[in-house]
Amino acid sequence: MSGGIIDPTKSRSTVTAAGTDASRPEQLRDLRVGLLENGKRNAAQVLDAVGHVLAERHGTGPLVPLIKKQFAMPLPDDLVDELLAGCDVVVIGVGDCGSCSASAVADGIRLEQAGLPAAVICTDAFETTSQAMAELKGDQAYPFILTEHPIANLTGEQIAQRAGGLAERVAERLLVGRPASEAA
């Protein structure tokens, strides 16, 4: 019996220009904010809290929560199309394991290259894995946002506190582009 090896860095869409950020909006007011969660424990809660802080502080438009069903695999083309059609910017997270952190960074790079500003949140325990994927995708300077590990065991109150610090770094990434990457 022979089996194949799955390469989580490949998808049907090809990556073309490394190190290219999508055009940035001048402000987040009234923009549709995609919240792309990976199904990991507390990921949806963290992204929802970050989204609500962005709405409160920056007057964003609707929050568009979406789930990536296979957190270790590249974004499927139909989900990329849905994000491009339904969102003006997207927040991806939370990468809190090796494969999901690497995949989140690859997804952020892919969305940027497709023209959608993205902010990727990963935990500091997987900075090396996240950086390795950025380099593998040809964008070693890709600025993912780090937060303290772990996420899965946070209480609602701790999530709210974490979201307050993350939201401004997410806004900076979505509006400015390249500068971001200290732990919150």
C-alpha positions as CSV (number, residue, x, y, z in Angstrom):
1,M,0.0,0.0,0.0
2,S,1.4,3.4,-0.9
3,G,0.3,6.6,0.5
4,G,0.9,10.2,-0.6
5,I,2.2,13.0,1.5
6,I,0.0,16.0,1.9
7,D,1.8,19.3,1.3
8,P,-0.1,22.0,3.3
9,T,1.7,24.7,1.4
10,K,0.1,23.9,-2.0
11,S,-3.3,24.9,-3.3
12,R,-4.8,25.1,-6.7
13,S,-4.2,28.8,-6.9
14,T,-0.6,29.8,-7.6
15,V,1.2,32.4,-5.6
16,T,2.8,35.0,-7.8
17,A,4.3,38.1,-6.1
18,A,6.0,37.5,-2.8
19,G,6.1,40.4,-0.3
20,T,3.2,42.2,-1.8
21,D,0.6,43.7,0.5
22,A,-2.9,44.5,-0.7
23,S,-3.8,48.2,-1.0
24,R,-4.6,49.6,2.4
25,P,-7.8,51.5,3.3
26,E,-7.3,54.9,4.9
27,Q,-9.7,54.0,7.7
28,L,-11.8,51.0,8.9
29,R,-15.1,53.0,9.2
30,D,-18.0,51.1,7.6
31,L,-15.7,48.4,6.2
32,R,-16.8,44.7,6.3
33,V,-14.4,42.9,8.6
34,G,-13.9,39.2,7.9
35,L,-13.2,37.1,11.0
36,L,-11.7,33.9,9.7
37,E,-11.3,31.4,12.5
38,N,-9.7,28.1,12.3
39,G,-12.1,26.1,14.6
40,K,-9.5,25.9,17.4
41,R,-10.7,26.4,21.0
42,N,-11.4,30.1,21.8
43,A,-10.4,31.2,18.3
44,A,-13.9,32.3,17.4
45,Q,-14.2,34.1,20.8
46,V,-10.9,35.9,20.4
47,L,-11.7,37.0,16.9
48,D,-15.3,38.1,17.9
49,A,-13.9,40.1,20.7
50,V,-11.2,41.7,18.5
51,G,-14.0,42.5,15.9
52,H,-16.2,44.2,18.5
53,V,-13.3,46.3,19.8
54,L,-12.6,47.3,16.2
55,A,-16.2,48.2,15.7
56,E,-16.3,50.2,18.9
57,R,-13.0,52.1,18.3
58,H,-13.0,52.4,14.5
59,G,-16.7,52.3,13.5
60,T,-16.3,49.2,11.3
61,G,-19.2,47.9,9.2
62,P,-20.5,44.4,9.7
63,L,-18.4,41.7,11.2
64,V,-18.4,38.6,8.8
65,P,-17.5,35.5,10.8
66,L,-16.3,32.5,8.7
67,I,-14.8,29.2,9.6
68,K,-11.9,27.4,7.9
69,K,-12.9,23.8,8.4
70,Q,-9.4,22.3,7.9
71,F,-7.1,24.5,10.0
72,A,-3.9,22.8,8.7
73,M,-4.6,23.1,5.0
74,P,-4.5,26.0,2.6
75,L,-7.7,28.1,2.2
76,P,-10.0,26.4,-0.4
77,D,-10.6,28.5,-3.5
78,D,-14.3,28.8,-2.7
79,L,-13.6,30.3,0.7
80,V,-11.1,32.7,-0.9
81,D,-13.8,33.8,-3.3
82,E,-16.3,34.2,-0.5
83,L,-13.8,36.4,1.5
84,L,-13.0,38.5,-1.6
85,A,-16.7,39.1,-2.3
86,G,-17.9,39.6,1.2
87,C,-15.1,41.4,3.1
88,D,-13.0,44.6,2.8
89,V,-10.4,43.4,5.3
90,V,-9.9,40.1,7.2
91,V,-8.5,39.0,10.5
92,I,-7.2,35.4,10.6
93,G,-6.6,33.3,13.7
94,V,-5.8,32.1,16.0
95,G,-2.6,30.2,15.1
96,D,-1.8,28.4,18.4
97,C,-0.2,25.2,17.1
98,G,2.4,24.4,14.5
99,S,0.3,23.5,11.5
100,C,-2.5,26.0,12.1
101,S,0.0,28.9,12.7
102,A,1.9,28.0,9.5
103,S,-1.4,27.7,7.6
104,A,-2.7,31.0,8.9
105,V,0.4,32.8,7.7
106,A,0.1,31.1,4.3
107,D,-3.6,32.1,4.1
108,G,-2.8,35.7,5.0
109,I,-0.1,36.0,2.3
110,R,-2.5,34.4,-0.2
111,L,-5.3,36.9,0.6
112,E,-2.9,39.9,0.5
113,Q,-1.7,38.8,-3.0
114,A,-5.4,38.5,-4.0
115,G,-5.9,42.1,-3.0
116,L,-7.5,41.7,0.5
117,P,-5.7,43.3,3.5
118,A,-5.2,40.6,6.2
119,A,-4.0,40.6,9.8
120,V,-2.9,37.1,11.0
121,I,-2.8,36.4,14.8
122,C,-0.6,33.6,16.0
123,T,0.7,32.8,19.5
124,D,4.3,33.5,20.5
125,A,5.0,29.8,21.1
126,F,4.7,29.2,17.3
127,E,6.6,32.3,16.1
128,T,9.3,30.1,14.5
129,T,6.8,28.0,12.6
130,S,4.9,31.1,11.4
131,Q,8.2,32.7,10.3
132,A,9.2,29.5,8.5
133,M,6.0,29.5,6.5
134,A,6.4,33.1,5.6
135,E,9.9,32.4,4.3
136,L,8.6,29.3,2.5
137,K,6.0,31.4,0.8
138,G,8.7,33.9,-0.3
139,D,7.8,36.6,2.1
140,Q,10.2,36.4,5.0
141,A,9.1,39.9,6.3
142,Y,5.4,39.0,6.4
143,P,4.2,40.8,9.6
144,F,2.0,38.4,11.5
145,I,0.8,39.5,14.9
146,L,2.0,37.6,18.0
147,T,0.0,37.1,21.2
148,E,0.9,35.2,24.4
149,H,0.4,31.5,24.3
150,P,-2.0,29.8,25.1
151,I,-5.4,30.9,23.9
152,A,-7.4,27.7,24.5
153,N,-7.6,28.0,28.2
154,L,-8.5,31.7,28.5
155,T,-11.6,32.8,30.3
156,G,-14.1,35.2,28.8
157,E,-12.6,38.0,30.9
158,Q,-9.1,37.2,29.8
159,I,-10.2,37.0,26.1
160,A,-11.7,40.5,26.5
161,Q,-8.5,41.9,28.0
162,R,-6.4,40.2,25.3
163,A,-8.7,41.5,22.5
164,G,-8.2,45.1,23.7
165,G,-4.5,45.0,23.0
166,L,-4.7,42.9,19.9
167,A,-7.4,45.1,18.2
168,E,-5.1,48.1,17.8
169,R,-2.3,46.0,16.4
170,V,-4.8,44.4,14.0
171,A,-6.0,47.9,13.0
172,E,-2.4,49.0,12.4
173,R,-1.7,46.0,10.2
174,L,-4.9,46.4,8.2
175,L,-4.4,50.1,7.7
176,V,-0.6,50.5,7.5
177,G,0.6,47.2,6.2
178,R,4.0,46.1,7.1
179,P,4.9,47.3,10.7
180,A,3.6,44.9,13.5
181,S,5.0,41.9,15.4
182,E,5.5,42.3,19.2
183,A,3.6,40.2,21.6
184,A,0.3,41.5,23.1
